[in-house]
Amino acid sequence: MATKKVTVTIPEELLDEIRTDAAERGLSAYVTEALRFKRDRDRLLELVNWLEEEYGPVTDDERAAAMEEMDDLDAEHERRRAGGRRNAGEAA
């Protein structure tokens, strides 16, 4: 796949976090993956808009259930990250 070098401006504290998270993959691979996720999310939001035009908007109950599920996923993600940091520290 052809690639092209670009220049972007990123807040320093965010860049520091990303470099830590990117580690072995490298910054370019991390940013490429993040941009793909963003593009896919934008496409999903476009689909949601089309579906809402066809079937009506999401109800408050449906939105609340989705947000609760996302909160559960976020909590699980944080739990696993915290466990991973502890395990990495113990192995050192």
DSSP file with accessible surface (Angstrom, degrees, kcal/mol):
  #  RESIDUE AA STRUCTURE BP1 BP2  ACC     N-H-->O    O-->H-N    N-H-->O    O-->H-N    TCO  KAPPA ALPHA  PHI   PSI    X-CA   Y-CA   Z-CA
    1    1 A M              0   0  190      0, 0.0     2,-0.1     0, 0.0     0, 0.0   0.000 360.0 360.0 360.0 134.1    0.0    0.0    0.0
    2    2 A A        -     0   0   98      1,-0.0     2,-0.3     2,-0.0     0, 0.0  -0.426 360.0-162.4 -70.9 146.1    1.3    3.4   -0.9
    3    3 A T        -     0   0  134     -2,-0.1     2,-0.4     2,-0.0    -1,-0.0  -0.875   8.0-157.1-126.8 162.4    1.9    5.8    2.0
    4    4 A K        -     0   0  184     -2,-0.3     2,-0.3     2,-0.0    -2,-0.0  -0.997  19.2-125.3-141.7 136.5    2.3    9.6    2.2
    5    5 A K        +     0   0  201     -2,-0.4     2,-0.3     2,-0.0    -2,-0.0  -0.637  34.0 176.3 -83.3 134.9    4.0   11.6    4.9
    6    6 A V        -     0   0  110     -2,-0.3     2,-0.5     2,-0.0    -2,-0.0  -0.909  25.8-127.8-132.7 163.6    1.8   14.4    6.4
    7    7 A T        +     0   0  140     -2,-0.3     2,-0.3     2,-0.0    -2,-0.0  -0.952  29.6 173.1-114.9 131.0    2.3   16.9    9.2
    8    8 A V        -     0   0   99     -2,-0.5     2,-0.5     2,-0.0    -2,-0.0  -0.934  27.9-128.9-131.8 158.2   -0.3   17.3   12.0
    9    9 A T        +     0   0  144     -2,-0.3    -2,-0.0     2,-0.0     3,-0.0  -0.944  29.6 175.9-110.9 125.6   -0.5   19.2   15.2
   10   10 A I        -     0   0   51     -2,-0.5     5,-0.1     2,-0.0    -2,-0.0  -0.988  39.8 -98.6-129.7 137.4   -1.4   17.3   18.3
   11   11 A P     >  -     0   0   74      0, 0.0     4,-2.5     0, 0.0     3,-0.3  -0.285  36.3-124.4 -54.4 137.5   -1.5   18.6   21.9
   12   12 A E  H  > S+     0   0  144      1,-0.2     4,-2.5     2,-0.2     5,-0.2   0.878 107.6  51.2 -56.0 -44.5    1.7   17.6   23.6
   13   13 A E  H  > S+     0   0  124      1,-0.2     4,-1.9     2,-0.2    -1,-0.2   0.887 111.3  48.8 -65.2 -35.3    0.1   15.7   26.5
   14   14 A L  H  > S+     0   0   76     -3,-0.3     4,-2.8     2,-0.2    -1,-0.2   0.930 110.0  51.5 -67.8 -42.8   -2.0   13.6   24.1
   15   15 A L  H  X S+     0   0   34     -4,-2.5     4,-2.9     1,-0.2     5,-0.2   0.912 107.6  52.8 -60.9 -41.3    1.0   12.8   22.0
   16   16 A D  H  X S+     0   0   83     -4,-2.5     4,-1.8     1,-0.2    -1,-0.2   0.928 111.4  46.3 -60.0 -44.0    2.9   11.6   25.1
   17   17 A E  H  X S+     0   0  117     -4,-1.9     4,-2.6     1,-0.2    -2,-0.2   0.916 112.9  49.7 -63.3 -44.3    0.0    9.3   26.0
   18   18 A I  H  X S+     0   0   21     -4,-2.8     4,-3.3     1,-0.2     5,-0.2   0.915 108.3  52.2 -63.8 -42.3   -0.2    8.0   22.4
   19   19 A R  H  X S+     0   0  142     -4,-2.9     4,-1.8     2,-0.2    -1,-0.2   0.898 111.1  48.3 -61.0 -39.0    3.5    7.3   22.2
   20   20 A T  H  < S+     0   0  108     -4,-1.8    -2,-0.2    -5,-0.2    -1,-0.2   0.944 116.1  42.7 -64.9 -46.1    3.3    5.3   25.4
   21   21 A D  H  < S+     0   0   62     -4,-2.6    -2,-0.2     1,-0.2     4,-0.2   0.859 113.5  52.0 -68.2 -35.8    0.2    3.4   24.1
   22   22 A A  H >X S+     0   0    4     -4,-3.3     3,-2.2    -5,-0.2     4,-0.8   0.855  76.7 140.9 -70.9 -36.4    1.7    2.9   20.6
   23   23 A A  G >< S+     0   0   72     -4,-1.8     3,-0.5     1,-0.3    -1,-0.2   0.046  75.4  10.5  33.8-110.0    5.0    1.5   22.0
   24   24 A E  G 34 S+     0   0  197      1,-0.2    -1,-0.3    -3,-0.2    -2,-0.1   0.772 125.9  60.1 -69.7 -29.5    6.1   -1.4   19.7
   25   25 A R  G <4 S-     0   0  118     -3,-2.2     4,-0.4    -4,-0.2    -1,-0.2   0.838 105.4-129.1 -66.3 -35.3    3.6   -0.7   16.9
   26   26 A G    <X  -     0   0   28     -4,-0.8     4,-2.1    -3,-0.5     5,-0.2   0.039  18.4 -86.1  97.4 153.2    4.9    2.8   16.4
   27   27 A L  H  > S+     0   0   53      1,-0.2     4,-2.8     2,-0.2     5,-0.3   0.900 123.2  53.2 -62.6 -44.2    3.2    6.1   16.2
   28   28 A S  H  > S+     0   0   99      1,-0.2     4,-2.6     2,-0.2    -1,-0.2   0.924 110.4  47.0 -61.0 -43.8    2.4    6.0   12.5
   29   29 A A  H  > S+     0   0   48     -4,-0.4     4,-2.4     2,-0.2    -1,-0.2   0.911 113.2  49.8 -64.5 -40.5    0.6    2.6   12.8
   30   30 A Y  H  X S+     0   0   57     -4,-2.1     4,-2.5     2,-0.2    -2,-0.2   0.940 113.0  45.3 -62.9 -47.7   -1.3    3.8   15.9
   31   31 A V  H  X S+     0   0   45     -4,-2.8     4,-2.7     2,-0.2     5,-0.2   0.912 111.6  53.0 -65.7 -40.3   -2.4    7.0   14.1
   32   32 A T  H  X S+     0   0   62     -4,-2.6     4,-2.2    -5,-0.3    -1,-0.2   0.939 111.0  46.8 -59.3 -45.3   -3.4    5.1   11.0
   33   33 A E  H  X S+     0   0   78     -4,-2.4     4,-2.5     1,-0.2    -2,-0.2   0.923 111.6  51.2 -63.1 -42.7   -5.5    2.7   13.1
   34   34 A A  H  X S+     0   0   46     -4,-2.5     4,-2.4     1,-0.2    -2,-0.2   0.908 109.8  49.6 -62.8 -41.2   -7.1    5.6   14.9
   35   35 A L  H  X S+     0   0  113     -4,-2.7     4,-2.7     2,-0.2    -1,-0.2   0.890 109.7  51.5 -66.3 -37.9   -8.0    7.3   11.7
   36   36 A R  H  X S+     0   0  107     -4,-2.2     4,-2.7    -5,-0.2    -2,-0.2   0.922 110.2  49.2 -63.6 -43.0   -9.5    4.1   10.3
   37   37 A F  H  X S+     0   0  126     -4,-2.5     4,-2.6     2,-0.2    -2,-0.2   0.920 111.8  49.0 -61.3 -42.9  -11.6    3.8   13.4
   38   38 A K  H  X S+     0   0  109     -4,-2.4     4,-2.6     2,-0.2    -2,-0.2   0.928 111.4  48.9 -63.6 -44.3  -12.8    7.4   13.1
   39   39 A R  H  X S+     0   0  104     -4,-2.7     4,-2.2     1,-0.2    -2,-0.2   0.941 112.6  48.3 -61.2 -43.9  -13.7    6.9    9.5
   40   40 A D  H  X S+     0   0   68     -4,-2.7     4,-2.3     1,-0.2    -2,-0.2   0.902 110.8  50.9 -64.0 -40.1  -15.6    3.7   10.3
   41   41 A R  H  X S+     0   0  150     -4,-2.6     4,-2.6     2,-0.2    -1,-0.2   0.921 108.3  52.0 -63.2 -42.7  -17.4    5.5   13.1
   42   42 A D  H  X S+     0   0   72     -4,-2.6     4,-2.0     1,-0.2    -2,-0.2   0.911 110.1  49.3 -59.8 -40.3  -18.4    8.4   10.8
   43   43 A R  H  X S+     0   0  147     -4,-2.2     4,-2.1     2,-0.2    -1,-0.2   0.890 109.9  50.9 -66.7 -38.0  -19.8    5.8    8.4
   44   44 A L  H  X S+     0   0  108     -4,-2.3     4,-2.7     2,-0.2    -2,-0.2   0.901 108.5  51.7 -65.0 -40.6  -21.7    4.2   11.1
   45   45 A L  H  X S+     0   0   80     -4,-2.6     4,-2.3     2,-0.2    -2,-0.2   0.885 107.9  52.5 -63.6 -36.2  -23.2    7.5   12.2
   46   46 A E  H  X S+     0   0   93     -4,-2.0     4,-2.2     2,-0.2    -2,-0.2   0.924 109.3  49.4 -64.2 -40.8  -24.2    8.1    8.6
   47   47 A L  H  X S+     0   0   74     -4,-2.1     4,-2.9     2,-0.2    -2,-0.2   0.922 108.4  53.3 -62.9 -43.3  -26.0    4.7    8.7
   48   48 A V  H  X S+     0   0   58     -4,-2.7     4,-2.9     1,-0.2     5,-0.2   0.930 108.2  50.6 -57.3 -44.7  -27.7    5.6   11.9
   49   49 A N  H  X S+     0   0   86     -4,-2.3     4,-2.0     1,-0.2    -1,-0.2   0.917 111.2  47.8 -60.3 -43.5  -29.0    8.8   10.3
   50   50 A W  H  X S+     0   0  142     -4,-2.2     4,-1.9     2,-0.2    -1,-0.2   0.922 112.9  48.6 -63.0 -43.9  -30.3    6.9    7.3
   51   51 A L  H  X S+     0   0   81     -4,-2.9     4,-3.6     1,-0.2     5,-0.4   0.891 110.1  51.4 -65.7 -37.9  -32.0    4.3    9.6
   52   52 A E  H  X S+     0   0   53     -4,-2.9     4,-2.0     1,-0.2    -1,-0.2   0.877 108.6  51.7 -67.0 -34.6  -33.6    7.1   11.8
   53   53 A E  H  < S+     0   0  160     -4,-2.0    -1,-0.2    -5,-0.2    -2,-0.2   0.899 118.2  38.7 -64.2 -37.5  -34.9    8.7    8.6
   54   54 A E  H  < S+     0   0  138     -4,-1.9    -2,-0.2    -5,-0.2    -1,-0.2   0.898 134.9  16.9 -79.3 -43.6  -36.4    5.3    7.6
   55   55 A Y  H  < S-     0   0  182     -4,-3.6    -3,-0.2     1,-0.3    -2,-0.2   0.402 109.8-101.7-116.1  -2.3  -37.6    4.0   11.0
   56   56 A G     <  -     0   0   31     -4,-2.0    -1,-0.3    -5,-0.4    -2,-0.1  -0.132  52.8 -47.8  98.1 165.0  -37.7    7.0   13.3
   57   57 A P        -     0   0  101      0, 0.0     2,-0.2     0, 0.0    -8,-0.0  -0.226  63.4 -92.5 -71.4 160.2  -35.3    8.2   16.0
   58   58 A V        -     0   0   53      1,-0.1     2,-0.0     2,-0.1    -2,-0.0  -0.483  47.1-120.0 -67.7 137.1  -33.9    6.1   18.8
   59   59 A T     >  -     0   0   70     -2,-0.2     4,-2.6     1,-0.1     5,-0.2  -0.327  19.1-111.0 -76.6 163.4  -36.0    6.3   21.9
   60   60 A D  H  > S+     0   0  134      1,-0.2     4,-2.7     2,-0.2     5,-0.2   0.889 120.2  51.7 -60.1 -39.6  -34.8    7.5   25.3
   61   61 A D  H  > S+     0   0  137      2,-0.2     4,-2.3     1,-0.2    -1,-0.2   0.907 110.4  47.6 -64.9 -42.8  -35.0    4.0   26.6
   62   62 A E  H  > S+     0   0  110      2,-0.2     4,-2.2     1,-0.2    -2,-0.2   0.918 113.6  48.0 -64.0 -41.9  -33.0    2.6   23.7
   63   63 A R  H  X S+     0   0  128     -4,-2.6     4,-2.6     2,-0.2    -2,-0.2   0.923 111.5  50.1 -65.0 -43.0  -30.4    5.3   24.1
   64   64 A A  H  X S+     0   0   58     -4,-2.7     4,-2.4     1,-0.2    -2,-0.2   0.916 110.7  49.7 -62.8 -41.6  -30.1    4.8   27.9
   65   65 A A  H  X S+     0   0   57     -4,-2.3     4,-2.2     1,-0.2    -1,-0.2   0.914 111.8  48.5 -64.3 -41.0  -29.7    1.0   27.4
   66   66 A A  H  X S+     0   0   49     -4,-2.2     4,-2.4     2,-0.2    -2,-0.2   0.919 111.5  49.2 -65.0 -42.5  -26.9    1.6   24.9
   67   67 A M  H  X S+     0   0   96     -4,-2.6     4,-2.5     2,-0.2    -2,-0.2   0.897 109.5  52.2 -65.3 -37.8  -25.1    4.1   27.1
   68   68 A E  H  X S+     0   0  127     -4,-2.4     4,-2.2     2,-0.2    -1,-0.2   0.922 109.9  48.9 -63.6 -42.0  -25.3    1.6   30.0
   69   69 A E  H  X S+     0   0  129     -4,-2.2     4,-2.3     1,-0.2    -2,-0.2   0.913 111.0  50.0 -64.7 -40.1  -23.8   -1.0   27.9
   70   70 A M  H  X S+     0   0   88     -4,-2.4     4,-2.8     2,-0.2    -2,-0.2   0.906 108.7  52.5 -65.3 -39.7  -21.0    1.4   26.8
   71   71 A D  H  X S+     0   0   96     -4,-2.5     4,-2.5     2,-0.2    -1,-0.2   0.912 109.0  50.3 -61.0 -41.1  -20.3    2.3   30.4
   72   72 A D  H  X S+     0   0  100     -4,-2.2     4,-2.3     2,-0.2    -2,-0.2   0.912 111.4  48.1 -62.8 -42.1  -20.0   -1.5   31.2
   73   73 A L  H  X S+     0   0  108     -4,-2.3     4,-2.6     2,-0.2    -2,-0.2   0.911 111.0  50.5 -65.7 -41.2  -17.6   -1.9   28.4
   74   74 A D  H  X S+     0   0   95     -4,-2.8     4,-2.6     2,-0.2    -2,-0.2   0.911 110.2  50.2 -62.4 -41.9  -15.6    1.1   29.5
   75   75 A A  H  X S+     0   0   62     -4,-2.5     4,-2.5     2,-0.2    -2,-0.2   0.916 111.3  48.3 -63.5 -41.7  -15.4   -0.2   33.0
   76   76 A E  H  X S+     0   0   63     -4,-2.3     4,-2.6     2,-0.2    -2,-0.2   0.917 110.5  51.9 -64.8 -41.2  -14.2   -3.6   31.7
   77   77 A H  H  X S+     0   0  103     -4,-2.6     4,-2.5     1,-0.2    -2,-0.2   0.940 111.6  46.1 -60.3 -47.3  -11.6   -1.9   29.6
   78   78 A E  H  X S+     0   0   99     -4,-2.6     4,-2.7     2,-0.2     5,-0.2   0.900 110.8  53.4 -63.3 -39.8  -10.3    0.1   32.5
   79   79 A R  H  X S+     0   0  146     -4,-2.5     4,-2.3     1,-0.2    -2,-0.2   0.938 111.6  45.1 -61.0 -44.3  -10.2   -3.0   34.7
   80   80 A R  H  X S+     0   0  165     -4,-2.6     4,-2.3     2,-0.2    -2,-0.2   0.892 112.8  50.4 -68.8 -38.2   -8.2   -4.9   32.1
   81   81 A R  H  X S+     0   0   90     -4,-2.5     4,-2.2     2,-0.2    -1,-0.2   0.917 111.7  48.0 -64.4 -43.6   -5.8   -2.0   31.6
   82   82 A A  H  X S+     0   0   31     -4,-2.7     4,-2.2     1,-0.2    -2,-0.2   0.918 112.7  48.9 -63.8 -40.7   -5.2   -1.6   35.3
   83   83 A G  H  X S+     0   0   13     -4,-2.3     4,-2.7    -5,-0.2    -2,-0.2   0.894 109.9  52.2 -64.6 -37.9   -4.6   -5.4   35.6
   84   84 A G  H  X S+     0   0   38     -4,-2.3     4,-2.4     2,-0.2    -2,-0.2   0.900 109.3  48.8 -66.4 -39.4   -2.2   -5.2   32.7
   85   85 A R  H  X S+     0   0  144     -4,-2.2     4,-2.2     2,-0.2    -1,-0.2   0.917 112.5  48.5 -66.6 -41.5   -0.2   -2.4   34.4
   86   86 A R  H  X S+     0   0  150     -4,-2.2     4,-2.3     2,-0.2    -2,-0.2   0.944 112.6  47.9 -64.2 -44.8   -0.1   -4.3   37.6
   87   87 A N  H  X S+     0   0  101     -4,-2.7     4,-1.8     1,-0.2    -2,-0.2   0.901 111.0  50.8 -63.9 -39.1    1.0   -7.5   35.9
   88   88 A A  H  X S+     0   0   66     -4,-2.4     4,-1.0     1,-0.2    -1,-0.2   0.914 111.7  48.6 -64.2 -40.7    3.7   -5.7   33.9
   89   89 A G  H  < S+     0   0   53     -4,-2.2     3,-0.2     1,-0.2    -2,-0.2   0.880 110.3  50.9 -66.7 -36.7    5.0   -4.1   37.1
   90   90 A E  H  < S+     0   0  138     -4,-2.3    -1,-0.2     1,-0.2    -2,-0.2   0.854 107.7  53.2 -69.5 -33.3    5.1   -7.5   38.9
   91   91 A A  H  <        0   0   89     -4,-1.8    -1,-0.2    -5,-0.2    -2,-0.2   0.754 360.0 360.0 -74.5 -22.2    7.0   -9.1   36.1
   92   92 A A     <        0   0  118     -4,-1.0    -3,-0.0    -3,-0.2    -4,-0.0  -0.130 360.0 360.0 -73.9 360.0    9.8   -6.4   36.2
